Amino acid sequence: MPAVTGRVTIPRVPGTRSRSPLVWGLFALAVTLVALAGYAVFGADLAYRGGEDMDAYWNAALRLRAGEELYKAGSPDTTELYRYAPWFAYLWIPLTYLDQELVRLAWSMLLLAGVVACTMPLLRLGVVGLVAAVLFFPITLQGMAYGNVQPLIVAALMFGTRSRAGPLVVAAAASLKAVPILFVLVDLRRGEWRRALVTVGITALLVAPMLTHDLSGYSTAVGPRQISLAQVWPGLWLAVALVSILATVVFGRSRYRWLAAGLAMVMALPRLLTYEISFLLVGLIEERRTQRTETSEQIAN
């Protein structure tokens, strides 16, 4: 009489195989990539047919070529509205000698590369990363659809903030969108005073030429499709901004310092467009890098 082992074996139905976690993971990845590719095609089409922010850069460069004021007064047209430091408009001047539609296509493809660069690293973060990629890809793609430089700024911050060129990268981003200067708080909290001072100095050099232009036409109004706590009540925006900045200081020496800085960038904006939420990506990726570095150091020790 055979011995009873207490273990019951369920026979497998012929023609069936068990599904391993790897198979389901690859399936989820494939579905995610297809969804992201669909988003990308849709966004590229919108960017090529629209791209009103690219038109604003183009028109700002044309005004400089013609000797007109960079910051045009009294124009509610978003294709005439320019709020950045002058160097970016000067960078567009050579492009205005080319065919505008060709430049529009090239700019759209460059922005798409920026979108891919700042969202694809999320796919290496497991299930959480897949969910984040599906969430942030269309948000970042919206900036591309408007022809806005935002995807390139986020990608540059993600890959350049902690590099040797970090002060220049942060300064250039701050001269365009202002809030990336908050990364200096992390440097100061970590005792990296020289790096922080260099970043502030380069930012000042990039922004200072604004004073050579007539700023009476510089628009601080809330534009179309923008959300503004300051418009609800300036005190509310100021309180939220200060609390988020204080959180960056408090968490400046913890592993969550980058997430705090990314959130502060979003909350400190007086005017918020949906795609500017993508600043959170910088904090998310840097936090993961910090976690991996600290884990590696613990293993080494």
N, C-alpha and C positions, 0 to 999 in steps of 0.2 A: 504494500500500500504506500503510495507516494507521500512524502512528508508535506505537511501544510506549512507554508512559509508566512502566511498572513498578508501576502501581497497579491492583489488581483490584477491580472494583465488583461487589458481590453484589446481585443483583436482590431487591427487596422482594417478599415474597409478598402478593398482592392481599388486601386486607381486614385487614391487620395494620398496627399503628403502634408506633413505639418508645416505651418508657416512660421518661419523663424522671425525674430525681431528685426534682423537685418533686411529680410525681404520687405517687411512692412515699412521699414525706414527708407529703403530705396524707392518704394512706391510713393510714399509721402513726398520725398524729394523730387521725384519726377513730376508729380502733380503740381508741386510748388513752382518748379522751373517753367512748366507750361503756362501757369497762371501769370508768372512774372514776365514771360516772353509776350504774352497777350497784352499785358499792361504796357510793355515797352513799345510795341507796334502802335498801339492806340495813342500813347503819349507822343511818339515821334511824329505821327500824322498831325496831331494838334499843334505841336511846336512849329512844324513847317508851315501850316496854314495860318497860325496866329503869331505868337511870339511878340506880344506888344512891348514887353520889357526890353527885348533886343532892339526894337525900334526906338525906344527911349535912349539906349546907349548910342545907337547910330545917329539919331538926331542931335544928341549932345555933342558928338564929335563934329558933325556938320556945322554946328554953331561956333565951335572953336575954330574951325577952318575959315569961317566967314568973319571972324573977329567979333562975334556977338557974345552976349552974356551966357555963361554956362548954365546958371540956375535961372531958368525962364520964369518970369513973374506972371501971375494971373492966368495960367493955363491949367484947366482941370483935366486936360487930355493926358492920359497915362503915357502916351507915346512921346510927350514932351517933358514929362516929369523926371528930373534927375536929382538924386539926393546923396550920391556918393562923393568920395574924395576925387579931386580933379584927375589924378593920375590914370584912373580907369578910363575916363573919357578920352584922354590923350592917347591911350593905348589903342583906341578904336579908330583914330584918325587914318592910319594907313589902310585900314579895311574899307573905308568909305571910297577909296579909289577903285575898288573891285565891284563886280556885279552884286547888287544887294541880295538877290535870290540865292546866289551861290554862297555868299557869306551866311545867309540864314540857314541853309542846309548844313554847312560845316559847323556852325554854332550849335545847331540842334544835335548833331552827332557827338560833338564834344560834351554837351550837357548830358546826353544819354550815357556816355562813358563815365561821367561823374556820378550819375545815378547808380549805375552798376557797381562802380568802385566803392561807394559808401554803403551799399546794402548787401552785396554778396558775402562779405565777411560774416554776416549774421548766420549764414547757412552752416557755419562751422560750430555753432553753439547748441546743436542738438534740437530737440523739439521746440524749446523756447525760442531758439533762433529762427526756426521755420515760421513760427507764428509771428515773430517780430518782422521778418522779411516780408511776409504777406501784408502786414499792417503798414510798414514804413515805405515799401517800394512805391505804391500809388501816391502816398503823401509827397515823397521826394520827386516823383514824376510830375506832380502838379507844377513844381517850380520850373521844370523843363518845358512844360506845356506853355507857360507864360514867357519862356525865353529868359528867365531870371538866372542870375549867376549862382544862386543858392546851392545847387548840387555840387558845383566845383568848390565852393567855400567849405562845405561839410566834408567833402572828400579830402581836401587839403589839410583840414584840421585833424581828421582821423589819422592820416598817415604822417603828418608833419609836426604835430604839436610837441611831441617829446623828442624829436630829432635835433641835431645840431642847428638846423635851420628853423627850429621852433619859434624863436622870437620874431623872425621875419614873417613866417606863416601866420602867426597870431596877429601881428601888427597889420598885415595886408588885409586879413579878414575883418579886423576891427575898424579899419579905415572905410570899409564898405558897409558893414552891418552893425558896427559899434559894440554890441554885446560880447563878442569873443574876447574883448579885453579883460573880461572877468576871469579868464584863465590865469591872469597875473596873481589873483588871490591864492590860487593853489601853490604857485611858486613862492609867494611870500610866506605862506603858512608852513611850507617845507624848508624854509630858510634859504631858498635859492634867490637871494637878493640881487645878485648881478644879472641873472637871467631876467628877472622881473623888470629891472631898470632898463636893460637893453630893449625889451619888448615895448615898454612905455616910450622910450626915446624914439624908436623907429616909427611907432604909431604917430607920435607928434610930428615927425618929419613928413609923413605921408599926408597928414590931415592939414598941416599948417598952410599949404598953398591955397586952401579954401579962402583964407583971409585976403588973398589978392584978387578975389572975385567979388562982385556985388551980391551979397547974401540977402538983400531985401526981397529977392524973388524965390529964396529957398522955402520950399513948402513943408510945413509941419502938420498939415491937415491930414485927417484920416482918409485914406483912399478907398476906392470901391473894393468890396469883398474883404475888407480888413476888420478885425475885431480889436476893440480898444477899451481896456479898463479905464484909461485916462479920460475917455470920452464919457463914460458913465459917471465917474467922479475921480478927479486927479489924486485925491487922498487915498482912494482905494488902490489905484495902480502903484502909488509910491509905497504904501504899506506892504503890498504883495512883493514888490521888487526888493525892498529892504530885507524882508524876512528870508527870501530866497538867497540873497547875497550873504546874509548872516549865516545861513545854513552852509554855504560854501566855505566860509571861514571856520565854522565849528567842525565840519567834516574834512577840513583841509589836510589832515594828517592820517585820515583813515582810508581804508580801501574803497570807500564810497565817495571819495573826493571828486572824481570825474563825473559821476552821476549827479552830484549836487551842483557842480559847475554847469553841466548841460541843462539841468532844470532851471537854474538861475538865468541862463541866457534866454530861455523861452519866456520866463515870467517877467523879466526886466524889459522886454520889448514894449514900448508904448503903443505900438501898432503891430498887430500880429496877423499874418497870413497863414493859412493852414500849413503850407509847405515849410514854414519856419520851425515847425515842431521837430523837423529833422535834426535840429541842433542836439536833440537828445541822443542821437546816434553816436555822437562823439563821446559823450559820457558813458554810454553803454559799452562801446568797444574798448575804451581805455580802462574801464573798471574790470572787464574780463582779462585784459592784458596784465593789469596789476595783480589780479588774483592768480594767474598762471605764474607770474614772476615770483610772487611770494611763496607759492606752493613749491616751485623748483628750488628756491633758496632753503626752504625747510627740509626738503629731501636731501639736498647737498650737505646740510649741517647735521 
